[in-house]
Amino acid sequence: MNPPITPSAAVPAPVWEPVDPAETAPPAAAAAAVGLTRTGSVLHVQLNPSAQDDDVLNSAVLDALIAVLGGLHEQPDIQILVLSSLGKDFCLGADRREYQEALADDPTGTTLRRIADKAHRLCQALENTHAVTIARLHGKVIGAGLALAVHCDLRAGADTCRFRMPEIGLGLAPAWGGAMGRLITEAGAARIRELMLTCDEFDAPTAHRLGLLHKFAPLDQLDTTITAWTRPLARRSPQALVLTKHMLAGYTKAARTTDATLLDSHLLAAQLAQPR
């Protein structure tokens, strides 16, 4: 078992700056779903479950995150994006109630496919943005929450994190965001197969051993762990960071001979639309 990391030196607390409302702003209807704070070249994006019913990824959250990532095209000076949550947990998964309501309103599954397509677009945007993306994880990281996190370049979690891929146990295929290919690339087909089929919960040391977490630490040291990444990254050449990130993504994607994730929204909608 890998021990938790222990920072070698205390890192000064960052100076928080509110983000200019004209920059990186999601649409008004979705703005409450995320909080934005900027520290120099680092943009902190925080899921805000207090604006929702639960720590889930509904359309408002997806719209807000897609808007933030789209806005980065006009802000090359933002080199790093840290994704975290203000809630008790990082994320409890997709909003299944929203799926059910979408099917009730539109039995053809078209509305549901639109929601699922948003998840795929979000994960692709995370993977392809010029900024180095960092997931700061705590509490439960379930289903779509894990899919969202695994599309970040670097992932650090509290040592109390609990992870789970419950889709099969819920009668669903693990199709959110096209994450299966990314999970297999990051952690290996054999272990992901086991965790998907059994729906077993696993802890932070296991996630670290699999490569789903790069580092883990006590919750009260997690921000220090994140800052130990962001400080040196902010000093790196922006051009070198972007090129290296795209090179890594290119070699990773080359391992996938076919991008079957493009079908995930259709698979999910078709399965949920079946009579039960």
N, C-alpha and C positions, 0 to 999 in steps of 0.2 A: 504494500500500500504506500502510495506516495504521501509524504508528510505535507501539511499545509505550508505555504510559503511564509516566510517571516521577513518583512522588509528590513533591510540592513540599516536604514537611517530614516529618521522622521522626515516627512515631507511637509513643507509649509502649507497651510490651508490656502486654497485658491481664492482669488478675488472674483466674486460673482458679478457679472454685468447683465442687465436685462437685454434681450435681443431687440434690435430695432424693429418695430412692428411692420415696417415696410419690407423687411427682409425675412425670408424663410417662413412666411406666414401661411398656415393652412386656411382654407375657407372658413368663414365665420361660423358656419353650422358645425364644423368639426374642431374649431380651435380649442374648445374646452377639453377635448379628449387627450391633449398632450400639453405639457409645459415645456417651454424653451428658455434656456439660459446659456449665455455665452461667456467663456473665459478665454480671451485672446483668440487663438485659432481653433479653440475647442468648443463645439456646440453640444450642450447637454440636452437630450430629448427625454422627457419623463412621461411615461404613461400615467394617466390621471383617472384612476377608477372612481374617484369621488364624483366625477361628472357622468358616471354610468351606474348601472345596477350592480356590476360585479367586475372582477379583474379579468375580463374577457376581451377578445379581439373582435369587436363588431364593426359595422361599416363606417361608423364615425371615426373610429381609431385608424382603420385602414386608410380612409380618405386623408386624415390629418398627416399620417406618416408619409404617404405618397406625395402629398403637397410639400412637406418639409424636404424630402429627398430631391424632388423636382426643383425646388428653389436653390439647391446647392449648385446647380449648373451656372447660376449667375454669381456665385460666391466662391471663387477658387481660393480665397484666403482662409476659408474654413478647411482645415486639414484633417480634423479628427471629429468624429461624432460618437458620443457616449450615449447608449440607450439603456434606460433604467425604468423603474416604476416607483410611484409614490405610494402604492398600495401595500397591503400586508404581504402579498405575494407578487412575484414578477408578472406572472400571467397564468391563468387557469385554463387557457385554450380558446378555441373558437366559440362564437356565440351560437350555440345550437338552437336556442329559442328563436333567434333571428332567422335561421335556416327554416325552421318549421313555419314561421309566419310568412316567409317568402313563398314557400310551397303552397300554403293555404290560399294566398292571394293570387298566385300564378302557378297552377298545377303543371304547366308545360315545363317548368324548371328554368325558364329563361332568366328570371330575376335571380334565382339562386346561382346560376352560372356567372352572372355579372359580379355577384359578391365573391365567388370563388376566384374569378379572374383577377379581382383586386388583390387578393392574397398573393397570387402568382406575380403580379406586377410589383408589389411591395418587396417581395423577396429578391426579385431580379434587380430592383433598384438598389437594395442594400448591397448586393454582390457587385454591382457595376459602378456605383458612385465613386468619384475620385477620392473622397475622404476615407481615411482609415476608420472603420466602424468597430466599436467596442461594446460588448454586452456586459452590463453590470447586473448580476443575477442574485436574487435572494428569495427565500421562502420556496413556494412551489413553482415549478417550471413544467407545465403540463401541455402535451399535445402541440397545438399551434404555437404556444409560447416557446416551446423548444425549437420548433421549426423556424420561428422568427430569430431566435438567438443564434442558431447554428449558421445563419446566413451572414452573421457579423464576422469580421476578420479575426478579432480576438475576443475571448470570453473569460471573464473572471466571476467567481461566485462565492457566496458565503459558505462556510463549511457546514452550515445547517440546511443547505438547499436540498430539495427532493425533486427528482425528475421522474416523468412517466409518459409513455406513449399509449394512451388508453383506447385508441380508435377502434381496434378490432373488438375489444370488450364492449364497445357501444354499438357494435354492428355496422361500423363504417370502415371504408378503406382509408389508409393513412395518406390522404391526397392533398392536404392543405398546403398551399404555397409551392407545390412542387419540391418539397423538402427531402423526399426519399433519396434522390441522387446525391444531394449535399451531405446528408447524414452518412450514407455509405462511404462517400469519399473521405469524410473527416474521421470516421470511427471504424470503418471496415464492415463488410457485408455480414460476416458471421455473427458479430455481436448485435448489430442493428436488427438482423433477422430474429434473433432470440428475444430481444426486448420488445419488438413489435408484436410478435406472435403471442408472447406470454403476458404482455401488458404489465410486467413487473416494475415496481418502483425501484429506483436506485439513487444512491447518495452522491455527494460531491466528490469524495475520493474515487468512487467508481467512474464518475463522469470525467474526472481528471485522467484516470488511467486509460480511458477509451479515447481521449483526445477531444471530448466535447467541452471540457473546460481546460484552458491553458494554465490557470492558476486558481487556487481557492485559499481563503483566509477567514479568520473569525470576522463576524459581521462588522464589529467596530473597527476593523483594520481594512475593510474592503475599499473604502475611498482612497486610502493610502496606496493600496495595491494598484488601483486604476490610475492614480496620479503618477505612480512610478513608471507607467507606460506613456501617459500623455506628455509628460515633461520632455523626455528625450525625443519623442516623435515630433513635437512641435518645433524642435530645433533642426530637424532633418530638411533636406532640400525638397520642396514641394514636387518638383519635377521627378526626382528620384523615387519619392513615395508613390506617386501616381503610376509611373512606369512599372515599378516593382509589383504593385497591386494588380495591375492589368496582366503582367506576365504570369503571376501566380494563378490568377483566374483562368488565363488561357490554358496553362498546362493542366489545371484541375479539370476544366471542361473537356479537354482533349481525351480524358479517360472515359468520358461518356460518349459512346459511339452514336447514340440516338437520344435526343432530348425528349423522352417520353413525358416529362412533366408538363409539356404543353397540353396534354390531354387531361390533366388532373381535375380541372374544374368541370369538365364534361362527365368524367367518371363519378365524381362526387354528386353532381346533380342527378345523374341517371340513377344512382343507387338510392338516394334519398327519395326520389320520386316514385320508386316501386311501391306497390301496395303491400301492406304488412298484415 
